[in-house]
Amino acid sequence: MAVRNGFKSRAEVVSELDYDVEEIDQEIAEDQRRANSLNLMFDSDCKGL
């Protein structure tokens, strides 16, 4: 919610959870590529609007 409202960056939140933001971004990108290749659309995908 803090990211969505602009109070924190995604990188800050990811870092607070002891995760690597670059690794998370790569995983998200791969998930999106896979979903696109299968013509899947999720309500969290704002590109489909």
Secondary structure, DSSP 8 states (H G I E B T S, - for coil): -TTTTTSS-HHHHHHHTT--HHHHHHHHHHHHHHHHHTT---TT-GGG-
